């Protein structure tokens, strides 16, 4: 089994054409013709991730975030990106990233968030304009099985996403039923969540002034970037394990969250 066989199957779930123009997805390090010994699935590829792949005899890392995002003009090991790439090349470890290709697929990041929260009948929040298929796009919106109080909702979100805290906008003293979600930095979709009359919006990386955009119309909840996307690697392991059984598909044990709570 070659790397190309793995990536072809990944691209059935998340075609690279779904990715945003600014993104860097696909095989970032390595050769498609290499025989696969094992696959390590992670959210981020760090030096310790490459070490884990070596220890577990995995020569392909499937990562959500791309370790190479901007242009690399030198690879001297002067920063963490260069060190990861150098270590991967030295140890014949290939790195593949899905990022916004998986964000934009109907069964991707936001769908997994809906599953975790128990949101029913989710639909795409922002369909991708370049595709006629309305199942392609960022974020999802659906309904909880029953309406709950804002405090109960915030507790649900905190518990399900295992976060140290949930930053949120002013509570409106109304029940939460219709919920929008978007993994990662999602402030750009606040207006879409409001337009579609969501009672609450779960995402990450909201800046101070962006909380004012709630305008007493929605409960904005920021669970943290890593926290909102943490289940993505489970999604990928489940998907790959159904197809490939002749070698190990391993969920990385390492937390790559760079943020801690005191």
NUFI-564960 format. One record per residue (C-alpha): x, y negated, z negated. Coordinates in nm, 2 decimals. Layout:
N
<node x="X" y="Y" z="Z"/>
...
END
This chain:
262
<node x="0.00" y="0.00" z="0.00"/>
<node x="0.15" y="-0.33" z="0.11"/>
<node x="0.09" y="-0.68" z="-0.03"/>
<node x="-0.10" y="-0.77" z="0.28"/>
<node x="-0.36" y="-0.50" z="0.19"/>
<node x="-0.41" y="-0.67" z="-0.15"/>
<node x="-0.43" y="-1.02" z="-0.01"/>
<node x="-0.67" y="-0.92" z="0.27"/>
<node x="-0.91" y="-0.78" z="0.00"/>
<node x="-0.87" y="-1.09" z="-0.22"/>
<node x="-0.96" y="-1.30" z="0.08"/>
<node x="-1.28" y="-1.12" z="0.13"/>
<node x="-1.38" y="-1.26" z="-0.21"/>
<node x="-1.21" y="-1.60" z="-0.16"/>
<node x="-1.12" y="-1.68" z="0.20"/>
<node x="-0.83" y="-1.93" z="0.22"/>
<node x="-1.05" y="-2.14" z="0.45"/>
<node x="-1.27" y="-2.22" z="0.14"/>
<node x="-0.98" y="-2.40" z="-0.03"/>
<node x="-0.97" y="-2.78" z="-0.06"/>
<node x="-0.73" y="-2.96" z="0.18"/>
<node x="-0.51" y="-3.08" z="-0.10"/>
<node x="-0.45" y="-2.73" z="-0.23"/>
<node x="-0.17" y="-2.47" z="-0.19"/>
<node x="-0.32" y="-2.12" z="-0.18"/>
<node x="-0.22" y="-1.78" z="-0.05"/>
<node x="0.12" y="-1.60" z="-0.07"/>
<node x="0.36" y="-1.86" z="-0.22"/>
<node x="0.66" y="-1.63" z="-0.28"/>
<node x="0.73" y="-1.30" z="-0.12"/>
<node x="0.67" y="-1.10" z="0.20"/>
<node x="0.34" y="-0.95" z="0.31"/>
<node x="0.51" y="-0.63" z="0.42"/>
<node x="0.64" y="-0.54" z="0.08"/>
<node x="0.52" y="-0.22" z="-0.08"/>
<node x="0.32" y="-0.29" z="-0.40"/>
<node x="0.43" y="-0.12" z="-0.73"/>
<node x="0.17" y="-0.30" z="-0.95"/>
<node x="-0.03" y="-0.62" z="-0.97"/>
<node x="-0.03" y="-0.86" z="-1.27"/>
<node x="-0.32" y="-1.10" z="-1.28"/>
<node x="-0.28" y="-1.43" z="-1.46"/>
<node x="-0.42" y="-1.78" z="-1.48"/>
<node x="-0.08" y="-1.95" z="-1.44"/>
<node x="0.26" y="-1.82" z="-1.33"/>
<node x="0.53" y="-1.92" z="-1.58"/>
<node x="0.87" y="-1.77" z="-1.65"/>
<node x="0.72" y="-1.55" z="-1.92"/>
<node x="0.47" y="-1.43" z="-1.67"/>
<node x="0.74" y="-1.32" z="-1.43"/>
<node x="0.92" y="-1.15" z="-1.73"/>
<node x="0.59" y="-0.97" z="-1.81"/>
<node x="0.56" y="-0.86" z="-1.44"/>
<node x="0.91" y="-0.72" z="-1.45"/>
<node x="0.85" y="-0.53" z="-1.78"/>
<node x="0.53" y="-0.38" z="-1.64"/>
<node x="0.67" y="-0.28" z="-1.30"/>
<node x="0.44" y="-0.52" z="-1.11"/>
<node x="0.60" y="-0.68" z="-0.81"/>
<node x="0.29" y="-0.89" z="-0.72"/>
<node x="0.15" y="-1.16" z="-0.94"/>
<node x="-0.20" y="-1.28" z="-0.85"/>
<node x="-0.24" y="-1.62" z="-1.01"/>
<node x="-0.53" y="-1.86" z="-1.02"/>
<node x="-0.32" y="-2.18" z="-1.03"/>
<node x="-0.05" y="-2.22" z="-0.77"/>
<node x="0.30" y="-2.26" z="-0.92"/>
<node x="0.41" y="-2.45" z="-0.61"/>
<node x="0.17" y="-2.74" z="-0.56"/>
<node x="0.36" y="-3.03" z="-0.43"/>
<node x="0.65" y="-3.00" z="-0.19"/>
<node x="0.96" y="-2.84" z="-0.33"/>
<node x="1.27" y="-3.01" z="-0.18"/>
<node x="1.52" y="-2.83" z="-0.40"/>
<node x="1.53" y="-2.51" z="-0.60"/>
<node x="1.80" y="-2.56" z="-0.86"/>
<node x="1.62" y="-2.45" z="-1.18"/>
<node x="1.59" y="-2.81" z="-1.31"/>
<node x="1.22" y="-2.77" z="-1.41"/>
<node x="0.98" y="-2.50" z="-1.49"/>
<node x="0.85" y="-2.47" z="-1.14"/>
<node x="1.19" y="-2.42" z="-0.99"/>
<node x="1.29" y="-2.17" z="-1.26"/>
<node x="0.98" y="-1.96" z="-1.20"/>
<node x="1.04" y="-1.95" z="-0.82"/>
<node x="1.41" y="-1.86" z="-0.87"/>
<node x="1.33" y="-1.59" z="-1.12"/>
<node x="1.06" y="-1.44" z="-0.89"/>
<node x="1.28" y="-1.44" z="-0.59"/>
<node x="1.58" y="-1.29" z="-0.78"/>
<node x="1.36" y="-1.01" z="-0.91"/>
<node x="1.16" y="-0.95" z="-0.59"/>
<node x="0.83" y="-1.06" z="-0.74"/>
<node x="0.57" y="-1.20" z="-0.50"/>
<node x="0.33" y="-1.47" z="-0.61"/>
<node x="-0.02" y="-1.52" z="-0.47"/>
<node x="-0.26" y="-1.80" z="-0.57"/>
<node x="-0.64" y="-1.83" z="-0.51"/>
<node x="-0.72" y="-2.16" z="-0.69"/>
<node x="-0.99" y="-2.37" z="-0.50"/>
<node x="-1.06" y="-2.09" z="-0.26"/>
<node x="-1.19" y="-1.90" z="-0.56"/>
<node x="-1.35" y="-2.21" z="-0.70"/>
<node x="-1.56" y="-2.25" z="-0.39"/>
<node x="-1.68" y="-1.89" z="-0.35"/>
<node x="-2.03" y="-1.79" z="-0.48"/>
<node x="-1.89" y="-1.52" z="-0.70"/>
<node x="-1.59" y="-1.72" z="-0.83"/>
<node x="-1.49" y="-1.93" z="-1.13"/>
<node x="-1.81" y="-2.11" z="-1.19"/>
<node x="-2.02" y="-1.79" z="-1.15"/>
<node x="-1.81" y="-1.63" z="-1.42"/>
<node x="-1.87" y="-1.93" z="-1.65"/>
<node x="-2.25" y="-1.88" z="-1.59"/>
<node x="-2.21" y="-1.51" z="-1.67"/>
<node x="-2.03" y="-1.59" z="-2.00"/>
<node x="-2.30" y="-1.84" z="-2.10"/>
<node x="-2.59" y="-1.62" z="-1.99"/>
<node x="-2.71" y="-1.87" z="-1.73"/>
<node x="-2.97" y="-1.71" z="-1.50"/>
<node x="-3.03" y="-1.76" z="-1.12"/>
<node x="-2.72" y="-1.99" z="-1.07"/>
<node x="-2.69" y="-2.19" z="-0.75"/>
<node x="-2.40" y="-2.39" z="-0.61"/>
<node x="-2.39" y="-2.74" z="-0.76"/>
<node x="-2.20" y="-2.91" z="-0.47"/>
<node x="-2.22" y="-2.72" z="-0.14"/>
<node x="-1.90" y="-2.77" z="0.07"/>
<node x="-1.99" y="-3.01" z="0.35"/>
<node x="-1.77" y="-2.83" z="0.61"/>
<node x="-1.97" y="-2.51" z="0.58"/>
<node x="-2.33" y="-2.45" z="0.68"/>
<node x="-2.36" y="-2.18" z="0.41"/>
<node x="-2.49" y="-2.34" z="0.10"/>
<node x="-2.34" y="-2.06" z="-0.12"/>
<node x="-2.00" y="-2.21" z="-0.06"/>
<node x="-1.90" y="-2.50" z="-0.29"/>
<node x="-1.80" y="-2.63" z="-0.63"/>
<node x="-1.97" y="-2.57" z="-0.96"/>
<node x="-2.30" y="-2.39" z="-1.03"/>
<node x="-2.63" y="-2.48" z="-1.19"/>
<node x="-2.90" y="-2.25" z="-1.35"/>
<node x="-3.10" y="-2.20" z="-1.66"/>
<node x="-3.06" y="-2.04" z="-2.00"/>
<node x="-3.31" y="-1.76" z="-2.08"/>
<node x="-3.48" y="-2.00" z="-2.32"/>
<node x="-3.44" y="-2.37" z="-2.42"/>
<node x="-3.22" y="-2.43" z="-2.73"/>
<node x="-3.13" y="-2.73" z="-2.94"/>
<node x="-2.82" y="-2.93" z="-2.85"/>
<node x="-2.64" y="-2.81" z="-3.17"/>
<node x="-2.72" y="-2.45" z="-3.08"/>
<node x="-2.59" y="-2.51" z="-2.73"/>
<node x="-2.27" y="-2.67" z="-2.85"/>
<node x="-2.22" y="-2.38" z="-3.08"/>
<node x="-2.28" y="-2.13" z="-2.80"/>
<node x="-2.03" y="-2.31" z="-2.58"/>
<node x="-1.77" y="-2.33" z="-2.85"/>
<node x="-1.80" y="-1.96" z="-2.93"/>
<node x="-1.82" y="-1.83" z="-2.58"/>
<node x="-1.52" y="-2.03" z="-2.46"/>
<node x="-1.32" y="-1.97" z="-2.78"/>
<node x="-1.21" y="-2.33" z="-2.80"/>
<node x="-1.07" y="-2.52" z="-3.09"/>
<node x="-1.32" y="-2.80" z="-3.03"/>
<node x="-1.59" y="-2.92" z="-2.78"/>
<node x="-1.58" y="-3.29" z="-2.68"/>
<node x="-1.92" y="-3.41" z="-2.59"/>
<node x="-2.13" y="-3.72" z="-2.51"/>
<node x="-2.40" y="-3.86" z="-2.73"/>
<node x="-2.67" y="-3.61" z="-2.82"/>
<node x="-3.01" y="-3.69" z="-2.69"/>
<node x="-3.23" y="-3.50" z="-2.93"/>
<node x="-3.38" y="-3.28" z="-2.66"/>
<node x="-3.37" y="-2.91" z="-2.58"/>
<node x="-3.11" y="-2.76" z="-2.34"/>
<node x="-3.24" y="-2.53" z="-2.07"/>
<node x="-3.09" y="-2.63" z="-1.73"/>
<node x="-2.71" y="-2.62" z="-1.73"/>
<node x="-2.45" y="-2.71" z="-1.48"/>
<node x="-2.09" y="-2.57" z="-1.50"/>
<node x="-1.76" y="-2.63" z="-1.31"/>
<node x="-1.42" y="-2.48" z="-1.40"/>
<node x="-1.13" y="-2.70" z="-1.45"/>
<node x="-1.13" y="-3.08" z="-1.40"/>
<node x="-1.49" y="-3.15" z="-1.32"/>
<node x="-1.57" y="-3.52" z="-1.39"/>
<node x="-1.63" y="-3.58" z="-1.02"/>
<node x="-1.95" y="-3.37" z="-1.04"/>
<node x="-2.11" y="-3.55" z="-1.33"/>
<node x="-2.34" y="-3.74" z="-1.09"/>
<node x="-2.44" y="-3.42" z="-0.91"/>
<node x="-2.53" y="-3.26" z="-1.24"/>
<node x="-2.75" y="-3.56" z="-1.33"/>
<node x="-2.91" y="-3.57" z="-0.98"/>
<node x="-3.01" y="-3.21" z="-1.02"/>
<node x="-3.16" y="-3.28" z="-1.36"/>
<node x="-2.93" y="-3.06" z="-1.57"/>
<node x="-2.98" y="-3.10" z="-1.94"/>
<node x="-2.61" y="-3.02" z="-2.00"/>
<node x="-2.29" y="-3.00" z="-1.80"/>
<node x="-1.99" y="-2.78" z="-1.90"/>
<node x="-1.65" y="-2.86" z="-1.76"/>
<node x="-1.32" y="-3.01" z="-1.86"/>
<node x="-1.07" y="-3.30" z="-1.85"/>
<node x="-1.32" y="-3.58" z="-1.90"/>
<node x="-1.15" y="-3.91" z="-1.96"/>
<node x="-1.28" y="-4.16" z="-2.22"/>
<node x="-1.48" y="-4.38" z="-1.98"/>
<node x="-1.63" y="-4.08" z="-1.80"/>
<node x="-1.83" y="-3.99" z="-2.11"/>
<node x="-2.02" y="-4.32" z="-2.05"/>
<node x="-2.15" y="-4.17" z="-1.72"/>
<node x="-2.38" y="-3.95" z="-1.92"/>
<node x="-2.60" y="-4.26" z="-1.95"/>
<node x="-2.84" y="-4.09" z="-2.19"/>
<node x="-2.94" y="-3.85" z="-1.92"/>
<node x="-2.73" y="-3.54" z="-1.99"/>
<node x="-2.51" y="-3.38" z="-2.25"/>
<node x="-2.16" y="-3.37" z="-2.12"/>
<node x="-1.94" y="-3.10" z="-2.28"/>
<node x="-1.57" y="-3.07" z="-2.23"/>
<node x="-1.44" y="-2.73" z="-2.34"/>
<node x="-1.08" y="-2.77" z="-2.21"/>
<node x="-0.92" y="-2.69" z="-1.88"/>
<node x="-0.77" y="-2.35" z="-1.97"/>
<node x="-1.08" y="-2.26" z="-2.17"/>
<node x="-1.32" y="-2.32" z="-1.88"/>
<node x="-1.11" y="-2.10" z="-1.65"/>
<node x="-0.98" y="-1.84" z="-1.89"/>
<node x="-1.22" y="-1.56" z="-1.76"/>
<node x="-1.11" y="-1.60" z="-1.40"/>
<node x="-0.83" y="-1.35" z="-1.45"/>
<node x="-1.08" y="-1.10" z="-1.58"/>
<node x="-1.29" y="-1.16" z="-1.27"/>
<node x="-0.99" y="-1.08" z="-1.04"/>
<node x="-0.89" y="-0.77" z="-1.24"/>
<node x="-1.24" y="-0.63" z="-1.22"/>
<node x="-1.26" y="-0.70" z="-0.85"/>
<node x="-0.92" y="-0.55" z="-0.76"/>
<node x="-0.96" y="-0.25" z="-0.98"/>
<node x="-1.27" y="-0.14" z="-0.79"/>
<node x="-1.07" y="-0.11" z="-0.47"/>
<node x="-0.71" y="-0.02" z="-0.57"/>
<node x="-0.66" y="0.28" z="-0.80"/>
<node x="-0.32" y="0.42" z="-0.68"/>
<node x="-0.12" y="0.16" z="-0.88"/>
<node x="-0.18" y="-0.05" z="-1.19"/>
<node x="-0.39" y="-0.38" z="-1.18"/>
<node x="-0.30" y="-0.54" z="-1.51"/>
<node x="-0.45" y="-0.83" z="-1.70"/>
<node x="-0.17" y="-1.05" z="-1.83"/>
<node x="-0.15" y="-1.05" z="-2.21"/>
<node x="0.01" y="-1.39" z="-2.22"/>
<node x="-0.19" y="-1.71" z="-2.29"/>
<node x="-0.06" y="-1.98" z="-2.06"/>
<node x="-0.26" y="-2.26" z="-2.23"/>
<node x="-0.02" y="-2.55" z="-2.29"/>
<node x="-0.26" y="-2.72" z="-2.53"/>
<node x="-0.29" y="-2.64" z="-2.90"/>
<node x="-0.54" y="-2.76" z="-3.16"/>
<node x="-0.45" y="-2.86" z="-3.52"/>
END
